[in-house]
Amino acid sequence: MTRRDFTSLLSLSALTIGMTSLKELYTWGTGLKSTGLTPSLFIGHGSPMNAIEENDFVKGFREVSKTLGEIQAILVVSAHWLTRGTAVTAMSQPRTIHDFGGFPQALFEVQYPAPGSPALAKEIIELIPSKQIHEDHQWGLDHGTWTILKHMYPEANIPVVQFSIDMRSSLQEHFELAKQLRLLRSKGVLIIGSGNIVHNLQAVDFNRINDIGYGFEWAHESKAFVNEHIQKRQFNPLLNLETAPIAMKHAVPTPDHYIPLLYALGQADLKDEIHFFNDQLLAGSLSMTSIKIG
């Protein structure tokens, strides 16, 4: 990827600005059947080029999909759908959004024709009465979603819904909202947060753009800080970056790619195992760290 690619991507990103008792009370209208608890994921999605390239990271996407069991629907919180207020896609056939510039034509030709689920969108809105959530009929599937699902579920036959990131909300508020989505796991809904924990495009070392494992000192420190707190299930320090090590200010210069992590962590309970995969730094200032919960 060139410097121009990253600059175009950065500019476009800025523009897109008691479970048991719940089960007894809540009535579903989606036709989804009850299942065991579906795992949830945080995926470090990296470059859009991962959609058409073969590398260790996309192998990781494919391998984790084999461990998830029966999936009836997918809900993605992508770093690339930033809104004022919260929205959920509610169209029956979401479009494939090529929300980037400066990449090969082959990437723009990729389509991911998964169906949407208007019924699931309505159920999500009803599930969270404490927050006004709007049905969206314009967005679709951005590259934070389809570039990973293309490898995980290449047949594109599972309904996919996106849940937007309200940039007016605090990290704590996003985490609390994520916890309200937990019930979806008992209905075979795979919840995915798609972003990158260490994500500083301005600091990318273009001379070592494909150097897996290479990271600046602050990137290594940030990766260790986040991973340690996740492994210990100490999530509170990850919700207040003002008190985090100074290295985190370089790793998370803007919160857009970090917030999806909180939607995955919000699904975790004490019974869930936490497994890291694709846990590598790249190009000095990026991480592909991905996490399976449950």
Secondary structure, DSSP 4 states (H G I P E B T S, - for coil): --HHHHHHHHHHHHH---HHHHHHH----S-PPP-SPPPEEEEE---GGGGT---HHHHHHHHHHTTS---SEEEEEETT-EESSEEEE--SSPPBP----SS-HHHHT--------HHHHHHHHHH-TTS-EEEESS--B-HHHHHHHHHHSTT--S-EEEB-EETTS-HHHHHHHHHTTGGGGGGTEEEEEEE-SSB-GGG--GGGTT-BT-B-HHHHHHHHHHHHHHHTT--GGGG-GGGS-THHHHH-SSSTTTHHHHHHHTT--TT--EEEES--EETBTEE--EEEE-
